[in-house]
């Protein structure tokens, strides 16, 4: 059960049971004044990125150094390099996100504090600061964990607005548009088939 989805449902006037379905999709679209196209694309992408609206925190637990080397090849060249960062999400985040995206150095703790959160994984101090400013939610800078529940959907909505993705959404709900949006959200086409299935299904629900 998703606590973030329950919180979103409560905001939108849907039954707050943590389960995502047609009624919840319609309630979200109405509450945030999203067109059918925009809601379908945003919810379809968010559904995939969050594993069905269940995950709102970046998974940074890796049990083997080999896995770390595969995921972060530029950061970990050898087993010896990677070993100290296995099974330690905080230490890992502070390492791999140091001096990037507005974060301070490894000792600052920014990497872990501003690791991916929300339905579309808002990551990095600069992005969280932009979200906080644009949405007029100053508390988020001091407590980014608010993105994991209270503002999980708002951060996804903000990402689409900030990156002009709604203009793409307006072009229609078809394979080419979903592929273009996926590229902007993911940086590639990981999970494209599921993203297409979810977006198309939600679009039908909203009809």
C-alpha positions in Angstrom: 0.0 0.0 0.0 1.3 3.4 -0.9 1.3 6.1 1.8 2.1 8.7 -0.9 -0.8 7.6 -3.0 -3.1 7.7 0.0 -2.0 11.2 0.8 -2.6 12.2 -2.9 -6.1 10.6 -2.9 -7.0 12.5 0.3 -6.1 15.8 -1.4 -8.1 14.9 -4.5 -11.2 13.7 -2.7 -10.8 10.0 -3.8 -11.1 7.1 -1.5 -7.8 7.0 0.3 -7.0 3.3 0.1 -3.5 3.6 -1.5 -4.7 1.7 -4.6 -4.5 3.4 -8.0 -7.4 2.9 -10.4 -9.8 4.7 -12.8 -11.6 6.7 -10.1 -8.3 7.9 -8.6 -6.9 8.9 -12.0 -10.0 10.9 -12.7 -9.9 12.6 -9.3 -6.2 13.6 -9.8 -6.9 15.0 -13.3 -9.8 17.0 -12.0 -8.0 18.3 -8.9 -4.9 19.5 -10.8 -6.9 20.6 -13.8 -5.1 18.4 -16.2 -6.4 17.6 -19.6 -7.0 14.0 -20.6 -3.7 13.9 -22.6 -1.6 15.6 -19.9 -3.0 13.4 -17.1 -2.5 10.2 -19.0 1.2 11.0 -19.9 2.1 12.3 -16.4 0.4 9.4 -14.6 1.7 6.8 -17.0 5.3 7.9 -16.6 4.9 8.3 -12.8 3.4 4.9 -12.5 6.4 3.3 -14.2 9.0 5.3 -12.4 7.5 4.5 -9.0 6.6 0.9 -9.5 2.9 1.5 -9.4 3.1 4.5 -7.1 4.7 2.4 -4.4 8.3 3.7 -4.4 9.0 7.3 -3.7 12.7 7.0 -2.6 15.6 6.1 -4.8 16.8 2.6 -4.1 20.5 2.9 -3.1 21.0 -0.4 -1.4 23.5 -2.6 -3.3 24.6 -5.9 -1.7 27.6 -6.6 -4.0 30.5 -4.5 -5.3 30.0 -6.0 -8.8 26.5 -4.5 -8.9 27.8 -1.1 -7.9 30.5 -1.3 -10.6 27.8 -2.1 -13.2 25.5 0.7 -12.2 28.2 3.4 -11.5 31.1 2.4 -13.8 32.7 5.9 -13.7 32.7 5.9 -9.9 33.8 2.4 -9.1 36.5 0.8 -11.2 37.5 -2.1 -9.0 35.9 -4.4 -6.3 38.1 -2.7 -3.8 36.8 0.7 -4.7 33.2 -0.4 -4.5 33.3 -2.7 -1.4 33.0 0.1 1.2 29.8 1.4 -0.4 27.9 -1.8 -0.5 24.9 -2.1 1.9 25.2 1.6 2.9 22.8 3.8 1.0 23.8 7.0 2.8 27.5 6.6 2.2 26.8 5.6 -1.4 24.6 8.6 -2.2 27.1 11.0 -0.6 29.8 9.5 -2.9 28.0 9.3 -6.2 26.1 12.6 -6.0 28.9 14.7 -4.5 29.7 18.0 -6.3 26.8 17.4 -8.8 23.4 19.0 -9.3 24.1 21.7 -6.7 25.3 19.3 -4.1 28.3 19.9 -1.9 31.2 17.5 -1.4 31.0 14.0 0.0 31.3 15.2 3.6 28.4 17.7 3.2 25.8 14.9 3.2 23.9 16.6 0.4 24.1 13.5 -1.8 21.9 11.5 0.6 19.8 14.4 1.7 18.8 15.2 -1.8 18.8 11.7 -3.4 15.8 10.9 -5.6 12.4 11.3 -4.1 8.8 11.5 -5.3 7.0 9.7 -8.1 9.5 10.9 -10.7 12.6 10.9 -8.4 13.4 14.6 -8.0 17.2 14.5 -7.4 19.9 16.9 -6.4 19.9 20.1 -4.3 19.5 22.4 -7.4 16.3 20.5 -8.5 14.9 20.5 -5.0 15.6 24.2 -4.6 13.9 24.9 -8.0 10.9 22.8 -7.0 10.7 24.5 -3.6 10.9 28.0 -5.1 8.6 27.4 -8.0 5.9 25.7 -5.9 6.4 28.1 -3.0 7.1 25.3 -0.5 10.2 26.5 1.4 10.0 23.7 4.0 11.1 21.2 1.4 14.7 22.5 1.4 15.1 21.8 5.0 13.1 18.6 4.9 13.3 16.9 1.4 11.6 13.9 2.9 8.4 15.8 2.3 8.8 14.8 -1.4 8.4 11.1 -0.4 4.8 11.5 0.7 3.2 14.9 0.9 4.6 16.2 -2.4 5.4 13.1 -4.3 2.9 13.9 -7.1 3.6 17.7 -7.0 7.2 17.1 -7.7 6.3 15.0 -10.8 3.9 17.7 -11.9 6.6 20.3 -11.4 9.1 18.3 -13.5 6.7 18.1 -16.4 6.0 21.9 -16.2 9.7 22.8 -15.7 10.8 20.8 -18.7 7.9 21.9 -21.0 6.7 18.3 -21.3 3.0 19.3 -21.3 3.5 20.7 -24.8 4.6 17.2 -25.9 1.6 15.7 -24.1 -0.8 18.0 -26.1 0.4 16.3 -29.3 -1.5 13.2 -28.5 -1.3 9.8 -26.8 0.5 7.6 -29.3 3.7 5.6 -29.4 5.9 8.4 -30.8 4.8 10.9 -28.2 5.2 8.4 -25.3 8.7 7.6 -26.6 9.7 11.3 -26.8 8.4 11.9 -23.3 10.2 8.8 -22.0 13.5 10.1 -23.4 13.0 13.3 -21.5 12.0 11.6 -18.2 14.4 8.7 -18.3 17.3 9.9 -20.4 16.8 6.8 -22.6 14.0 4.3 -23.3 14.2 2.0 -20.2 10.8 0.4 -19.6 9.3 1.9 -22.8 6.8 -1.0 -23.2 5.4 -0.6 -19.7 5.2 3.2 -20.0 3.2 2.8 -23.3 0.9 0.3 -21.7 0.3 2.4 -18.5 -0.2 5.7 -20.4 -2.6 4.1 -22.9 -4.6 2.4 -20.1 -4.9 5.5 -18.1 -5.9 7.5 -21.2 -8.8 5.0 -21.7 -9.8 5.3 -18.1 -10.0 9.1 -18.4 -12.2 8.9 -21.5 
